[in-house]
Structure formats: C-alpha cells, structure tokens
Amino acid sequence: MKNKEILRKIYYENRAINRNIQRLANISLIGLLARSAKKAKESDEQGKNLAKAGLLLVVISEALIIISDILDHRKMKIEEKIEKCE
C-alpha cells in the first residue's frame, strides 16, 4: 500500500470511530431525556416539551450521522474505482 492509501484508510476509520462515539452519546442522551420526561408530571408541560425537543434534536443528529455514513461510503467507493482505473 502506498502512504496515500494508508492515510486515506486511517482517515475513514477515524471518522467512523467518531460517528460511533456520537451514537453512544446520543443513546445516553435518549436515556436521560426519557427519564426526565417520565419524571415530569402531567401538569409540567414545559418539562415535557423540553424533553420532546431534546429527543427531536437527538433524532436529527442521528439522521445527520447516517447521511455522513452514506456519503463517506460512496466517496470511498468512488475513490477505489478511480484508483483501479489509474
């Protein structure tokens, strides 16, 4: 392998590791937000709304992580095809 290929592989692996860490953080946030929503009494609308907003942000974050996965995968495949043609 050439240095450029090794560096590219390390780069994509580091990005994947970072996304996995973000997923773990999102899982813990889901737990915390679910627990806070459960503790919020029926009369505490503001607490429930904050928990729902937090969960919505976690869902958006997960969607962005999935999109990032897909884009990196496509980019890696394109780069592999280009290297094969050279």
C-alpha positions as CSV (number, residue, x, y, z in Angstrom):
1,M,0.0,0.0,0.0
2,K,1.1,3.5,-0.7
3,N,1.3,6.1,2.0
4,K,-1.7,8.0,0.5
5,E,-3.9,4.9,0.6
6,I,-2.9,4.2,4.2
7,L,-3.6,7.8,5.2
8,R,-7.0,7.7,3.5
9,K,-7.9,4.4,5.2
10,I,-6.9,5.8,8.6
11,Y,-9.0,9.0,7.9
12,Y,-12.1,7.0,7.1
13,E,-11.6,4.7,10.1
14,N,-11.2,7.8,12.4
15,R,-14.4,9.3,11.0
16,A,-16.3,6.0,11.6
17,I,-15.0,5.9,15.2
18,N,-16.1,9.5,15.8
19,R,-19.6,8.7,14.5
20,N,-19.8,5.6,16.8
21,I,-18.8,7.8,19.8
22,Q,-21.5,10.3,18.8
23,R,-24.0,7.4,18.6
24,L,-23.1,6.3,22.1
25,A,-23.6,9.8,23.4
26,N,-27.0,10.0,21.6
27,I,-28.0,6.7,23.3
28,S,-27.2,8.1,26.7
29,L,-29.0,11.4,25.9
30,I,-32.1,9.4,24.9
31,G,-32.0,7.6,28.3
32,L,-31.6,10.9,30.2
33,L,-34.3,12.7,28.2
34,A,-36.7,9.7,28.6
35,R,-36.1,9.6,32.3
36,S,-36.7,13.4,32.6
37,A,-39.9,13.1,30.6
38,K,-41.1,10.3,32.8
39,K,-40.4,12.3,35.9
40,A,-42.2,15.3,34.5
41,K,-45.7,15.3,36.0
42,E,-48.7,15.7,33.8
43,S,-49.1,19.3,34.9
44,D,-45.5,20.1,33.9
45,E,-46.0,20.9,30.2
46,Q,-42.7,22.8,30.0
47,G,-40.7,19.9,31.2
48,K,-42.4,17.5,28.7
49,N,-41.9,20.0,25.9
50,L,-38.2,20.3,26.7
51,A,-37.8,16.6,26.7
52,K,-39.6,16.2,23.4
53,A,-37.4,19.0,21.9
54,G,-34.3,17.2,23.1
55,L,-35.4,13.9,21.7
56,L,-36.1,15.6,18.4
57,L,-32.6,17.0,18.3
58,V,-31.2,13.6,19.0
59,V,-33.2,12.2,16.1
60,I,-31.9,14.9,13.8
61,S,-28.3,14.2,15.0
62,E,-28.7,10.5,14.2
63,A,-30.1,11.3,10.7
64,L,-27.1,13.5,10.0
65,I,-24.7,10.7,11.2
66,I,-26.4,8.2,8.9
67,I,-26.2,10.7,6.0
68,S,-22.5,11.1,6.8
69,D,-22.0,7.3,6.8
70,I,-23.6,7.0,3.4
71,L,-21.6,9.9,1.9
72,D,-18.3,8.5,3.2
73,H,-19.2,5.1,1.9
74,R,-20.0,6.5,-1.6
75,K,-16.9,8.6,-1.6
76,M,-14.7,5.7,-0.6
77,K,-16.2,3.5,-3.4
78,I,-15.6,6.3,-6.0
79,E,-12.0,6.7,-4.9
80,E,-11.4,2.9,-5.2
81,K,-12.8,2.9,-8.7
82,I,-10.6,5.9,-9.7
83,E,-7.5,4.1,-8.3
84,K,-8.4,0.9,-10.2
85,C,-8.6,2.9,-13.4
86,E,-5.2,4.5,-12.9
